[in-house]
Amino acid sequence: MRKRSGTVNKMRILICDDDPLMIEQLTKYCKDFFDNIHVKCPELACFSDGESLLADKGDKDILFLDIEMPGMNGIYVGNELKKANSGIIIFVVTSYSEYLDEAMRFQVFRYLSKPVDKQRFFRNMKDAVELYNTMTVKIPVETKQGIHTLPASAVIAIEAQARKVTVHTTLGDLASVHNMQYWLKLLPKNCFFQTHRSFIVNLEHVTDFDHTLVNMADGQLRAYLTKRKYSAFKEAYLLYLESTR
């Protein structure tokens, strides 16, 4: 019997398409994907039109959305869902490439053309699950006063000055009781990078960078970038952007 390597059963995946055969295919692909990685398949919810999807009160983590549907089209539905939950991961699934520009305006994660290729589906689903895990993972920040639990996305950077380690977050700065090695092991590798012995940065909050400095959180914070790490950092940052497109 195969051992299950983990679970994402708190995740909820939605499929919205007016074609029952496409819903059936995407449902099978989802089940096959999670079976392939030895993880219990999360909840799957299917809808045949945009109205019923928008009326749904459940969590919306990953969505496969058709564009051409009777009634509300996918562009309108996607926009409304993004307004309500900016973290939703949306796959646009359509035969009509002319809708791509409009779909990109509400930050579509990926575009899947019909008929959907199974291997391409698997590759993109792997990226979506990794992104979901990164967004939902909780980080405990222990200070002398107590423990603050934050989502990983709220951590901007870790900074070491002398013996003091500061966790810069979107909610303010926290003085950590742990050293940089502790933070290197704890933080998700796909979105955090040590740019300098004194800094670990969250790629999500990078605004721009050159060969010596990384500007973060719209210029509110600057992190040093060692010249010998510039190429590796640039590659990691571009890969991160690719995974969140």
N, C-alpha and C positions, 0 to 999 in steps of 0.2 A: 504494500500500500504506500502511495506517495505521501510524503510529509508536506503539509501545507507550510509554506515559508513565511506567511504573514497574512494580514487581513486588511481590507479597505472597506469592510462592510458598513461603515458609517457613511461612506460615499453613496450618493444617489445619482444615477445616470438616467437621462431622459432622451427619448427619441420622438421627434415630431415630423411626420410625413403623411401625406394623403394617400400614398401608395402602400397597401398592406404587405405587398411582397418585399418592399424596401424595409419596412419595419421588421419583418420576419428575418431578413438577411442581416441587418445591423444587430438585432437581438442575438442571433446565432454567433456573429463575429465577436460580440462583447463576451458572451459565455465562453467561447473558444479561447479568447485572449486570456481571461483570468484562469481558465483551466490550464493553459500553457505555462503560466507563471506560478502555478500551484497556490493560487489564492482564491478564497471563496468569492464568488461573483456578488457584487453589491446589488442593492435594489435597482430594478429596471422599471421605468414607467413609460408607457407609450401613449402617444396622442396623435389623432388624425387631422387636427386643425389647430391654428394658433389660438383661437378663443379658449378652447379647453385647457391648453397649456398655460396660458396667462391666468386662468381661474384656479389652477392647481396651487394649493397652499403648502405643499411639501418643500423640502430643501432642493435646491437646483445646483448641482456641482459640475457635472459634465453634460452637455447637450449636443445632440446631433439634430441639426435643424435644416429642413427643406426650405427653399426659397419660394418656389412656385406652388402655392396652395390656394384653394378657394377661400374667400373671405379675407382675413388678415394675411398679408404675405410675410415671408420670413424676415425681411428687412425690418419691417415695423415691429414684429415680435421680438427679434434680437435686440433692437434698440431699447424696447421697454424693459426687457429682462436685465440688460446691462445697467440701466438706470437704477433698478431695484437692487441689484447685486453685482457690483463691479468685478467680483472675483469669479463669476461663473465662467467656465471654460467652454467656449462654443465652437463646434465644428459645423461649417456650412457644407451641406451635401446637396449638390444640384448638377443638372446637365447643362446649365446655362452660365457660361463663364462671364457673360456681360454684367452679371450682378456682383462680381467680385469686388469692384471698386466701392460700391455702396456698402457691401458687407464689411469691408475693412474699416469703415468709419466707426463701427462699434466694436473694434478690436477683436475680430474673429481670431481664434487660436490657430485653426488650420482650415484649408479648403479641400474637400474631397469630391472629386468628380464621379458622376455615375457613368457606367457601373463601377462600384467601389471595389478596388483591388484589395484582396485580403491581406497581403504582406504589407502594403502601404498603410492599411488600417492598423495593423499590429504595431508598426514603427511609430506612428503618430499617437496611438493610444498609450504606448509606453511613455512618451514625452508628457502626455497629459496627466498620467497618474503620478509621475515624478513631480510635476508642477503642483498638483493637488496636495501631495504629501508635504511639499515645501511650504505651501501656504497655510496648511492646517497644523503643522508640528508646533508644539509649545516649548518654549525655552525658559527654564527656571534661572532667574538671576538672583543669586544669594548675596545679600549685603549684611552688614553688622546689625542692621535693624530687623531683618527678616528676609523672606523670599518673595520675589515678584515674578509671576508667570506671564509671559508675553508670547504672542505668535512670532515665529521667526522673522516674518516680514516687517515687524515693528522694530527690529534691531538694525540700526544704521551702520554701526561700526564698533569695534572694540579697540581701545587705545591704551597703551602702556606708557606711563611716565614715571621714571624712577621705580618705586615699589608699588605705585598706585595703578590699578587697572579700572578704567572707566568704560561702562557700557553705554554708548550713545543710542538712545531710542527715540522714536517719534513722540513719546510721552515725556521725555526729559532724560537727564543723565543719572546713571546709577553706579555707585562705587562697589565693584565686585570684590568678593573675598578670595576669588580664584585667580590663578595666573594665566598667562597667554596659552600655555600648553593645554590647559584644561579646556579653554575655549576652542582651540584648534580641533580637539577631538570631538567636542560636543556639537559644533555647528554643522549644518548640512553642507557637504562638499560642493554640490552643484550650484550653489548661489553665494558662497562665502569664499574669499580669497585673501591670503596673507600677502599684502603688498610690500611690507616692511616689517622688521622685527617688532616695531611698535604699533602696527596696525593690522587688523583683520577687517575687511570691508564687505558689506552686503551689496552684491552686484545690482540688486533691484534699485538701490538708491543712488547709483552712480549717475552724475549729470554729464561730466566730461573728464578727460584726463590728458596729460602729456607725459613726457619721459620721467618726470620727477614728482608730479602731484596728481592726486585724484580728487576732483571736486564732487561733493556728495550733498544730497538733500537740497538741491537748488542753491548750492553755494554756501550753505550754512555750516558745512564742515569740510576740512581739507585733510587728506591722508597722504603721507609720504609714499612714494613708489620708487623702490630700488631699481636702478637702471638695468641690472641683470635680470630682473623679473618682468620688465616691460613687455617683452614678446609673449611670455606665458600668460601674463595678465590680459593682454589684448585678445589672445586666443580664447581664454576662458570667458571674457566678457562677450565676445561675438557669438560664442556657442550658447551662452545664456540668452542673449537676445533672440537667437534662432529658435530656441526651445519655447520662448514665450510669445512668438509672433502670432 
